[in-house]
């Protein structure tokens, strides 16, 4: 199968997923780089506000901001799960695409287990380094 690149067109009706993805990405970039600094309104975690415990997603907004500033180490310190889940999700997607149902179900179970364990472990005193931490 050869692809003729000179006939490649970005037609909104044919590439609607690409257009939606780009719009979603631009909206997220606008929110993180323009809206948050201008309004200075923090994004609260309802779970943390109610219980005082960190959920698996606590620190994700700060992780995204750190990654946009190319500060990978600080992003890891905010939320390590943001770096653990994407490779697992890629494996899940590939297994699902190749009709490997048992592997995709297994990968989904692994992702759920990792997320739940991360949420539990980051609240233990011995593993407090997993909690969102500002280094600078």
N, C-alpha and C positions, 0 to 999 in steps of 0.2 A: 504494500500500500504506500503510494507516494502522495505527498501533499504538495500542491502547487501553491507556494506562498504568495505569488503575485495575484492570486484570485481571493486571497483572504480579506474578508470585509467584516467590519463590526456593524452588523445590522441589528438594531435593538430588538426586533421581533424574533430573530433567529438565535440571538445570544442573550436572552433575557436574564439568565442566571448570572452571566458575567456582568451585565449592567447593574443588576440588583446588588451583587457582591461589591462592586466598585462604589455604588452609592452608600451602601452600609459602611464600608471602610472609610469613605470620606466623611460620613456623619460621625463615626467614632473618632476620627482624627480631629475633626472640628470640636467635638465635645472635650476631648482630652487636652488639646493644645491651645484652644481659644476660650471655650466656655468656662472650664474649671478655673484657669488663672484669673480671668476677668471677674467672675462672680465670687470666687473664693468660698464657694459653698461645698463643704466636704460631702462625700458619699458615705452615709452611715450604714453600718451593718446592723440590721434589725436584730439578728440573732445575738450579736455581741452586746447590743444595747440592753436586751432583755435578760440575758443570762450571765454576761461577763466573761463568757467563753468565746474562743475563736472558732469560727466555722471553717470548713475547708476553703472557702472563697475569700476569707478576710485577707486584704492586701492585694487583691487582683488589680484594682484601679491603679494603685501605686506601682505595682509591677509593670503595668502597661506604660505608665508615665516614665518609669526608669528605663524601660526598653527603648522608648522613643528618644530618650537622651543618651542611648548607647551605654548605659551603666548596668551591665549584665550582673555584676556581683551584687549590687544593691537590689536588683530585681529578684535575684535568687533569695536574698534575705527577707524580702517582703512575702513571697509565696513560692515555695519550691514546687508546689503542685503544678504550676503553670509550665514547668519544664518536664514533668514526669508524664502528664496525660497526653500531650500531642503525639509522641511516638507510638503510644498504645492506641490512640485513635486512628493513626495512619494504618497500623496493622489491622485494626478492626475493619476499616473501610476497604482495604485490599482483600481481606478474607470475605467480606460481604459481597464485594464486586465479583470475586471469582467463585461465587456460589458455594463457599465452604462454610456452611451453616454452623457446624459444630465449633469451628475455629472462631467465627464471629461471636457466637454466644459466649465462648470461653473468654475472649478478649473483653467483652462487655462486663462479664463478671469480675475480671481482673481490674478493670477501670473502676467499677463500683467499690470493690474491696480496697483498692489503693486510696480512693477518695475518702471513704469512711475511716480507714485506719489513720490517714493523715490528719483528719479532723479530730480524732480521738487523741493521737500522740502529741499533737502540738499544744495540747492543754495540760499535759503532765509536767510537773516541775522538773523532772530529770531531762526532759527534751524541750525545755523552754526556748532553745535556739531555733526551733521550728516556727515560733510565733513571729508575726510581722515585726521587724526591727529596723529602725533607722540607724544607719552607721555614721552618717555625717550630719 
